[in-house]
């Protein structure tokens, strides 16, 4: 998969250099989700698209995006741009204007299949001399007129710049007229006569019958009901005691049957639950509703029980009436105990984990007076000492006293993981650059347990180029070429033979090597367990503390005990980027030459698909970004 977004950003930079000679485009107001519009366009793989509706008094726009635009339906004053639902960035181009780059999450836009978002684009003010007085004469004269979204009246001029516009003329009892007009010095007067239309028969039925019927707010009797209406859009409401109200827009069409049938839903009460922790078990009259936040229940009394291991249980009896929406919030209190910890040497760095997730980090002595009950793992490291790993259990109201003396004379371990060589099927059947699936054999090697951190980079290179600062965060904004210089200096200092992994070694380790369970992501089929990606690190916005990269090792490791091979930062490999071979290979090193280097695993800024163990990308050896890092390997 080529890095299209990089090309778009380069184009943006080119236009920015000549900004003094071009006008700028802007988003006017806040983008709006059109809840009454849905689309059914599919991409070449048959997947339903989302749509961005760009409206403007300008035309001649061009569009591009990271994944590529699926289709554009352009009309005067409105373009419908169809993209994949996981699209993150869209660019708008127009001659004479700087490109407009739209990072969708920054505007609160969350795309979903079939949904439509409306975005209004405006340009810098044009010279008043460019506007022309345009008049539209319509019969009947009181018809509603819209030109490119602007309201107009019959015979009354409005100012428009030269160009193409969509004109819509409508009046009750007449056929709506839609047209495209071209405005220039010779074409400023337009004439239209609307054609009268006949009343249409409309039948509205319901199950059960005898529901009160309202059309555009006016009572029209009870269902089942026959009406005569002109073609057009109408607001319909059905109301019946004991049932949920129906309220929607209906479209009456000329020459159609215009039959509308509704199955009414019995009225119930709704219990809205907010539980912390979110995965706590919820029982209502002993029936399990765990994970549900909006629950429909018949009117009556109910016993709620909220529980989770290592938390205090809560219970309550509630009453719910028909049509009532009851909000209940529960925050379980954690059961706690105490940890009294001492260690020699006092310079030892200690990491406390629970189920693979880091809970606390410290150096030397530590007293934790309110530690949640349960099982934990301790890992202690110090220069010149053997790494110590130990399990412990915290019990409610008890103090766990732990004293550790580390063994001298052994270099610290644990930063590299041994990967037993083996044979696996590399690639996937999904994306073109992941095909064909082919057999690969790799030899034994060691690979970094974590991505190279900013602290490790700074110790070798003397500076930290990263955008998101933090000693234990992965180093980023480093190019493939810069990494080679880091490795050269590291090997000179340590006498080791560190290098970047080959793409085959990287994928084999990400899959879990000989311990692989066939997960979609590195260590799980649930991406949130193992990866920082757009949904939990980017979409919250740049002002949120979770925005950006995260300290290494914060998520669950994969089957080999390796962390963050899905998400956090893209990880560089030694190979040139190119097509896979279909034949079996042993220790492949990729093409002999190329323009891009391989990077794998996705990152905090991109969507889940790119964080799969088979995902690959190509970047130039000089490119650096806040989404690009690496980990190291050592041959056995």
N, C-alpha and C positions, 0 to 999 in steps of 0.2 A: 504494500500500500504506500504510494508516494505521499510525501508531506505537502498536500495541496495548500494547507493553511500557510506554510512558509512562503509559498509563491505569492499568496494574497497579501501577506504582510510586507513583502518586498515591493509589490506594486503600490501599496499604501505609502511606503517610504518615498518612492520615486515621485508620486504626486505631491507629497508634502514638501519636497524640495522646491517645487515650482509653485507653492501656495500663493505667492504674491501675484501670480498671473491668473489664478483660477478662483471661482467662487466656491463656497462651502454649502453642503447640504446638512440638514439637521432633522432630528425627530421632533415633531411638534406634539407636545403633550405626552400623556402616558399611553403606551400600547394597550389595546383593549381586546380581551377575549370575547369573541362573538359566540355567545352561548346558543343562539338560534340558528347557527349555520354549521353544517357538517359537509365534508368532502369525501369522495370515494375513489380518488386517484391512487393508483398503485405504481410502485417502481418496477424495474425490470425483473426483480426477484419475486414479484407478486405481493410485496408488503404494502400495507396502507400507508399513505403519506399524511403529514400535517401540512397546513397551508399558512403562508404569511400574505395577508392582503395589504399591499402598499397603495395608499391613496395619495394623490398630489394634484396640484393644478399644473404640474409639469408632466412631460412625457419623454420617451426615448431612453428609459432606464435599461441597464443591463445588470445581471445578477450572477453571483457566484457564492460558493460556500465550501466548507471543509470537505464534506462528503460528496459535493456536486449537486447542483440543482436538478431535480427530476423533470420538471416542466414549468413553463411560464405561460399563463393565459393573460395576454395584455389587452386592455381596453382603455379608451380615453379616460383619464382620471383615475384608473384603478388597474393594478396588475396583481394577479393571483400567482404567487410563487410557491410551488409544491416541493417540499424537502422531506428528508427522512425524519422521523420523530426524535431521533437522538442527535439531531444537528445542534451544534453549539455556537457557530459563528457564521454570519451572512455578510457579504459585501455588496454595496449598491454603487454602480458606476453610471455616470452621465457626462457626455461631452461638455467641456467647459467648467466642470466641477471636480473638486477633490473627491476621491472615493470615500464613501461612508462605511466604516466598519462597525457592525452591530454584534457585540457579544451578548447573546440573548439573555443569559442569566442576570446581567447587570440591569436589565430593564424588567426583571420579574417574569420573563417569558419562559414557561415550561411547556414544551411541545408534547402533544400526545396525538396518536393516530386519529385521523378524521377531523381534528379540531382546527379552528381558524383563529388567527390573531390579526387584528387590524393595526397597522402602523402608518401614521401620517408623516410624509416627507415634505419639507419645505426647503427652499433655497434662499440664498441671500437676496435681498430686495432688488428687483429689476428697475430700470429707468422707467419713469411714468410715461415717457413718450412711446414705449413699446405697447402700451395698452390701447385697445381699439373699442369704440362703442358698438356693442352688438345688440340687435333687437330681434325678438322672436314674436311673430304675430300668430295667435292661436284662436281657433274657433272650437268650442266656446271660449270667450275671453277670460272667464274665471277659473280655467283649468290650472292645476298646479304644474309649475315648470321647474326642472332642475337641470343646470348645465354644468357638467363636471363637478357635481356636488354642491354648486351654488344655486340658491333660490332666485328665481326671476319672475317677472310679471309680463303678461302679454302687452307688447307695444312699449314697454319701458326699458331703455337701454341699460346694459351693464358693461363694465369695463373688463375686457379679457385680453390676455396676450395672444399673439399669433400661435396657432397650433390646432391639434385635434381634440375634440371634446365629445363626451357622451351626453346626449340630451334625452331626458325622460319627461313625458307629459302625461298626466293622468287626471281623470275626473270620474266620480261615481256615475255610472250609467253609460260610460264611454269606454272604448277599447284603449288601453294604455299604449302609447306610442314611444318607441325607443329608436334612437337614430344616432349616427356618428356625423358630426359636422366639422369642417375644416375652416378655421377663422383666419382670414388675412385681409389686406386692404380692399380686395374686391368682393369679399364674402363676409358681410356684417349684418345682413338681413335675411331672416329665414321664416318661412310660412308653413303652418301645419293646420289641418282640419281633422279633428277626432271623429271617429265613426261611432255612432250609437250602438250599444249592445243590448240584448234582451235579458230579462230576468231569467235566472236558472233555477231549476228545482233542486232543493237540498233536503236530504233526509238525515236526521240525527236520532240514533237509537242508543239505548243503554241497557246493561244487565246488572242489577234489576232495573225495571222501568220506573216511571214516575219521579225521575230526578228533575229538579228545577233547572231550566235552561235559560242562559243569558247569552246574548250576542252583542258584542261591543258594549257591555254593561247594561243592556236593556232586557227586561224579562220577556221571554217569548213562550211561556207556558211550561209544560212538562214533557219529558220524553215518554214514548216515542213521538217525534214531531216532524212534520213536513213544512218547509219554508220556501219562499221565493226570494232570492238574493242576486244582486248583480255580481259578475265575476270580480274577484279581488281577494284581499286578505282580511280576515275577521278574527276578533278575539272571542273565544268560546269558553264558557264556564258551566260546569254541571255541579249541582249541589244536592245532596240527599242525606238526611239524618242517619247517623250510624256508619257513614262511608266517607272516605277521603274525597275531598273536592278535586275536580278535574279543571285545569285551566291551561289553555294552549291556543296557539294560532292555527287557524284552518285556512286553506286556500280553495276558493270556489273557482272552478275553471269552466270556460265556455265549451259546451258540447259534451262535457263529462257527466258521469252518473252522480258525482258529488254525494256519496253515501259515507257517513261517519258513524262508527260504532265504538262504544266504550264499555269496558268491563270494569265496574266500580270496585274499589278495594275497601274492605271493611276497615273501619276506623279502629286504631289501636293506640296504646300509649307507647312512648319511646323512651327508653332508658339510655342516656348518654353517659358512658363511663370513661374516666381518665384515671389510669392506674400507674403507679410508680413503685417498683420497676414495671416496665411495660409487659414483660413476659410472666408476671405473677399469675398464678392460677385463679380463675374466677368461677365460682359455683353459684348458681341461682336456683334455689330449691333443689340442690344437689345435681343440677344439670350443668355441664361444662360449657362456659362461654369464653374461655381464655382467648385473649387477643382481639376480641370484638369490642368496638367502641360505641356502636349505635345498635341497640337491641330492641326489637319490637315485641311487646308483651301484651297479653290480654289484660283488661283492668283487674286489679286484685292486689293482694299482699304477697311479698316475696322475701325470702331470706337470702342475703348476699354473704358469701364467704370469700375472702381474699387471702391467699397464702403463697409463700415461696420459701424454699429452703434457706435457712440462715436469716430469716426475717420474722418479726412478730406478726401473728395472724390478726386480721380484723374481720368482724362480722357485724351485720346490721339488718334489721327488718324494715322494708320500705313498702309504701302503698302507691299504686299507679292507677290513675284514672284514664278513661278513654280520651284520646286526643291530647293527653298531657305529654310534655317533653321534660323529663326529669334529669337534671345534671347532677352526677355524683362523682366526687374526686376522692381518691384514696392514695395515701403515701405511706407505704409500709416502713416501719422502723427496723433498721438492721440490728440483729443480735451482735453484740461486740464482746471482745475479750482484750487482753493486753499482751504485748510482746516486749520483753526486756532482753536486749541483744548486746553482746560484747564480742570483740574480735581482736586478735593479734595477727598482723600489725594493724595499728590504728589508721594507717593510710589505705587500707583495703576498701575497694568500691563494692557496694552490696546492691543487688537487685532482688526485689521481692515480687514474685509473680503469682497470679491465681489463674488457673486454666489457661496458661500461656500468655496472659495479659499482664503487663507491668502495673503493679499497684504502687510501689514506692521505690525510690533510689536514694542511697545515702552513702556516706563515707564514715567508717569507724563505728563508734557507739551509737545506739538508737533506742529510744523508748517510745513505743506507740501505745497510747492508753485507750484508744477506741478503734481497734482493728476488727473488721467484720469476721464472725466465726466462719470456720471452714478450713480446707486444706490449701497449703501454699508451698511454693518452691523458692528456695534461696540460692543465689549464685554469688560467690565472693571471688574477686579478682584483685591481684596486686602484683606489681613488677617483682620478679624473682621468686614468686611463690606459685605453688600448684593451685589451680582453680578448685574451689570447693563448691559442691552442689549438695543441698540438703533439703529434705521435706519436713514440714512441721504442720501441726494442727492447732488452730485457735479455738478455744471453747468458751461458751458464754460465761462471763463474770470471772474467768480464771486468768492467771498470769503465766505465760509461757516464757521461762527463762532459758536463754540459749547462749552458750559461750563456745566460740570457735577459735582454735589456734591453727593457722595455716602452715603448711610444710614448706620450709625454705629450700632453695637450690633448684627449683624447677621453673622453667619459663611459663608464663601464663598461657593457657589454652582456651579453646572454646570459640575463637573468632573464625576458625575455618572448619568446615564440615567435610568429612570424607564421603565421597560418592563412589560406590562400587560400580565399575563399568558394566555395560550390558547392551542388549539390542532392543530397540523400540521402533514403532512406526511414527515417523516424524511428519508434521504438517496436518492439514485438515481438508475437508471437502467443501468448506464454506466460501472463503475468499480466494480470488484467483492467485494472489501471490503466496497463498498457503498450500497450493496444489503443485504437483500431485503428492498424495500421501506415499511415502517411500520408507524402506527399511534402512535404519542407520545403527551402527555399532560404535560405541565409544569406550575408551579405556578408563581405568581408574583415575580419579583426580580429586583434589580438594577445592572447595569453593567457599567464598565468604559467607559466613552465617548472616551477615547484614550488608547492606549497601555501604560503600565507603562514606564515612561521616565527614562533616566539615572540620572537626578537630583533627582527624587523621590527615586530611588534605593539608591543613595549615601547618602541621608539624613537619611536613616534607617540603611544601612549596613556600611557606612563610606568609601567605596571604589567603584570604577567604573570599572567593568571587560570588558566593551564593546570595540569592535575593531574599530567601526566607532564612534568617540567621538562627543558629542554635548548634552548639557543639555536637549534639547527638542526632541532629537531623542529617539527611543525606546531602552531600555536597552536590550543587547543581550550577548551572551556567558554566559548564566546562565542556569544551569541544573534544572530539575524538583525538585530535592532534595533541591537545593539552594533556589528556590522560596518558598518552604515550610518554610525554616528558615526566609526568608524575611517576610512572612505573619505572622509568630509567633511573631516576633518583632514589626511589624506594629500594630497588634491587641493589644499587650501589651501597646504600646505607646498611641493608640487612644481610646481603650476601645470598638472598633468596632468588627465586626465578618466577616472580609474580608476572601475570599477564592478564589480558581480558579473556573471558571465555569465548570459545567458538560458539556459533549459533546452535550447533547440535548439542554441545555440552550444556549450554544455558537451558534449552528446552527440555533436555533429559532431566536435569536437576529440578527444574520448575515442576515437571510432571510427578516428581517424587522418586525418580530413579527406579531401582528394583523394588521399592516399597510402594510404587504408584497404585492409587486406588481409582485412577481414571477421572479425577476431578476436572471440572471446567476451568477453575481458577487454581492458583498454587496453594493447595491445602484444603479446599472446600468447594462445594457447589454454591454455597452462600457467600457472595462476594463481600458482604459487610463484615464477615468474620475474619477475612484475610487481607483486605486491601483498602487503601485510601484512594478514592476515585471521585468523579464529579458529584455524585449524589451526597456523599458525606464530607467532602472537603472543598468543593468549588461552588456548588449551587447556593450555599448559604450566604455568599457575598463576601467581598473583600474586607468588610468590617467585622466579620465573625471570627472568633478565635480559632475555629477549625479550618479556616481558609488557608490553603497552601500545603506544603509538605508537612510531614509529621516525624517525630523522633523514630529512629529505626527500632524494629522489634516490638512495636506497640500492638500489633495484631497477632492472630494465631499463626504459628509456623506451618510449613507443609509437612509431608510425610517424612522428610529427612531432617526436620528441625531448622529449615532455612526460612527467614522472614522476608516479607515484602517483595517477593518475586512477581506478585500481581500488584500493580498500583504504586503509589508514592512518587517514584520517578521512573521514566523510561531508562532501561539499562543497556549500555553500549556493549556490542560484541566485536570480535576481531575481524569478522568476515566482511567482504564487500557484499553489497545488496544485489541480488540477482535471482533468476528463476531457479527453482529446485530441479535436481536431476530425478528422473523416474527410476533409476537403477539403485541397487543396494550399495551402500557406502560404509567405509570404516574410517572413523575420525576425520570426517570431511571438514575442510577449512574454507569452503565457499569459492566463488569465482576468483580467478587470478588477478582481475582488475575490475575497475568500475568507477562510478562517480559518487556513490553514496555508501555509507557504512550501515550495518544492521543495528537496530536497537529493538528491544523486546519488553513486553510486560505491561505496557500502558502506564498511566500516571494519575496523579490527583486531579488533573484538569480535564481529563477525558472520560468518556462513557465506558460502561462495563465491558462491552464487546472487545475493546482494545486491551483489556486487562486479562484476557484469557491466555492460557499457557502457550497457545499456538499463534498468538498475535505477533506480527512483525511489522517493522517500518524501516524506511530508509532515510538517512540524514547525511548531509555533506560533512566531511571531516572537520570543517572549520566552524560549523554551526554550534552555538551554545544557547541554552534557554533555561528558564526556571523550572522546566519539566524534565530535564535530562541529567542523569547521573550514571553510576556504574558500580559493579562489584568485581572482585578479583578471583582468579583461580591460581592454583599451583599444581603442576604435574606431579604425579606420585613418584 
